Amino acid sequence: MSEERNLIPIILTGIGTIIGTVGVLWYYGYLHFAKPEDALLLSEFTMLKTVPGEDYKISLQPAPQVAQCVDGVLVLFDTEQKGLTGVLINAQKKAVRCMGQETPQKLEQ
């Protein structure tokens, strides 16, 4: 009964399972490896404080990003880089909330 087990097949099976799981998650889009060019820096955005009676100037040309309220959180979609989306956060990594729009609901027919 003091038979020694060969642990190499068990270790290789574990490593293969992890690699296979990561590969399947990546293939189906549940895992994304971000590249530096995919990121939009928060420093690229500035909030203009509106004061009643005070004028401010902005460009007439719209930004390539579009914002939408999803589940009460402001989500930015980039129209130039397909598939680039992100949640707008502040310096403390807290998501910027949005009001006035209902959560998108599934249409029933």
Legacy VTK file of the C-alpha trace (Angstrom):
# vtk DataFile Version 3.0
C-alpha trace
ASCII
DATASET POLYDATA
POINTS 109 float
0.000 0.000 0.000
2.978 2.336 0.131
2.778 2.810 -3.578
4.260 6.080 -4.896
2.120 8.116 -7.271
3.518 9.842 -10.306
2.468 13.507 -9.905
3.694 14.676 -13.316
0.464 13.716 -15.186
-1.660 15.454 -12.518
0.434 18.649 -12.719
0.367 18.631 -16.540
-3.407 18.097 -16.511
-3.867 21.081 -14.183
-1.673 23.349 -16.308
-3.419 22.197 -19.514
-6.832 22.816 -17.954
-5.880 26.381 -16.967
-4.453 27.144 -20.421
-7.509 25.620 -22.115
-9.920 27.587 -19.912
-8.144 30.888 -20.602
-8.109 30.106 -24.329
-11.842 29.347 -24.465
-12.720 32.466 -22.429
-10.573 34.610 -24.734
-12.038 33.036 -27.887
-15.636 33.722 -26.825
-14.874 37.289 -25.730
-15.210 36.876 -21.967
-11.519 37.655 -21.500
-9.835 40.649 -23.119
-6.157 41.510 -22.941
-6.070 45.314 -22.984
-3.453 47.115 -25.034
-2.209 50.626 -24.277
-3.847 51.989 -27.428
-7.226 50.683 -26.196
-7.254 53.025 -23.206
-8.643 56.532 -23.072
-7.038 58.508 -20.282
-9.281 60.348 -17.874
-6.970 63.339 -18.294
-8.270 63.630 -21.872
-11.638 64.727 -20.481
-12.432 67.933 -18.627
-15.649 68.910 -16.920
-16.835 72.442 -17.625
-18.670 73.871 -14.667
-21.704 75.796 -15.866
-22.474 78.983 -13.997
-25.774 80.769 -14.700
-25.201 83.902 -16.771
-21.624 82.974 -17.697
-20.656 82.063 -21.269
-18.343 79.216 -22.194
-16.999 78.115 -25.556
-16.889 74.601 -26.917
-16.116 73.167 -30.335
-19.000 72.637 -32.739
-17.442 69.355 -33.880
-18.536 66.473 -31.603
-16.079 64.145 -29.863
-15.618 60.630 -31.274
-16.960 59.199 -27.997
-20.651 58.676 -27.282
-22.003 58.256 -23.752
-24.971 56.142 -22.749
-26.581 55.378 -19.419
-26.403 51.625 -18.785
-27.720 50.323 -15.461
-27.262 53.789 -13.918
-23.574 54.048 -14.925
-22.175 56.335 -17.639
-20.590 54.164 -20.345
-18.471 55.662 -23.135
-18.398 54.125 -26.597
-15.652 55.120 -29.052
-16.867 55.517 -32.629
-13.367 55.459 -34.155
-12.046 52.272 -32.538
-14.668 49.572 -32.923
-15.289 47.637 -29.746
-13.665 50.183 -27.409
-16.006 50.873 -24.532
-15.417 51.922 -20.977
-16.957 53.196 -17.788
-16.194 56.785 -16.820
-14.595 56.853 -13.346
-13.169 59.523 -11.059
-9.759 59.609 -9.337
-10.989 57.271 -6.571
-12.043 54.622 -9.156
-15.742 55.333 -8.494
-18.059 55.039 -11.488
-19.803 58.194 -12.664
-23.556 57.644 -12.238
-26.216 58.995 -14.574
-29.810 59.988 -13.965
-32.851 60.689 -16.069
-32.713 57.595 -18.237
-34.305 54.301 -17.501
-32.372 51.072 -17.640
-32.752 49.492 -21.116
-35.426 46.812 -21.008
-35.923 43.827 -23.267
-38.849 44.392 -25.627
-41.612 41.820 -25.371
-43.638 41.028 -28.475
LINES 1 110
109 0 1 2 3 4 5 6 7 8 9 10 11 12 13 14 15 16 17 18 19 20 21 22 23 24 25 26 27 28 29 30 31 32 33 34 35 36 37 38 39 40 41 42 43 44 45 46 47 48 49 50 51 52 53 54 55 56 57 58 59 60 61 62 63 64 65 66 67 68 69 70 71 72 73 74 75 76 77 78 79 80 81 82 83 84 85 86 87 88 89 90 91 92 93 94 95 96 97 98 99 100 101 102 103 104 105 106 107 108
